[in-house]
Each structure stands twice: as C-alpha cells, then as structure tokens.
Amino acid sequence: SAVGLSAGPVRLDRHTFLSAAHVSRGGWEDAYRMTFFYIFDAHPPFQIRCATRPMSFGYSRMLEYCTSLELIGKHLLVGFGYDNCFSALVKVRVADVVARCKPHRTKALGDASAV
C-alpha cells in the first residue's frame, strides 16, 4: 500500500489544519484508492495529531479519492473521483470527520493499517 496527498490543507483553528489523503494499492484492474483525513499541527514540525480510517462517501467501496477540499463554516466541500470515470461533490460536517479521527500511531504512513 501507498499513501498519496489528495487535497488541502484547510485551517481548522490557529493550532491545526485538516488535510485529505488516500490509501492506494493494486493496478488498473484491481485498484483500491480510498480517502482518509488527518489533522496536523499548524506549526513546525507539523506533527500529525490524528487520522481517520479510509472512508467511503457512498459512491464506491473501492475507488473514491479526494481531489479538492474547501472549508465553509462548519462543513467541508469534498470533491472526489470515483470508479476512475466519474466525479462528485459532497458536503460533510467537520465535526463528523473529527469524530472519526483517532490518535496517529507511529507506523510509517505508507502502511494502510496506520490510518
């Protein structure tokens, strides 16, 4: 598995940012690309505080990868591609993403089990 940056960051407050990334494995025929979010410190060394597990927005269980992220009030507008052919835009409550965020473990970020 590999991890790739998807979108963001957006500033949550003076102390933290939220960004989107995706876990990636497989090739064209058996591709798995799913988005996860992580919160990190706004100041060096930009320590990652927590991360969600890979999550679906309900369009695909195997291929949903964030391509844009915008913070509007208490919501995130998340643009993403799915099934290698389509695009969608969803509105997600920031509180719902933060609630899924678990303390970051010290495993390498490329290890999908670390998110």
DARA-V235140 format. One line per field, one symbol per residue. ss: DSSP state (A for helix, B for strand, O for the rest). phi: phi as a letter, one per 20 degrees, with the letter a starting at -180 (. if undefined). A space follows every 50 residues. Layout:
ss: ???
phi: ???
This chain:
ss: OBBBBBBBBBBOOOOBBBBBBBBBBOOOOOOBBBBBBBBBBOOOOOOBBB BOOOBOOOOOOOBBBBBBBBBBOOBBBBBBBBOOOBBBBBBBBAAAAAAA OBBOOOOOOOOAAAO
phi: .cccfdaneceeafdbdccdbbecbndffcfcbcecdbdcfecgelffea befgcdendbeccccfcbbcecmdcdedebdbllcccbccdcfggffgfe fdgfeeffffegfed
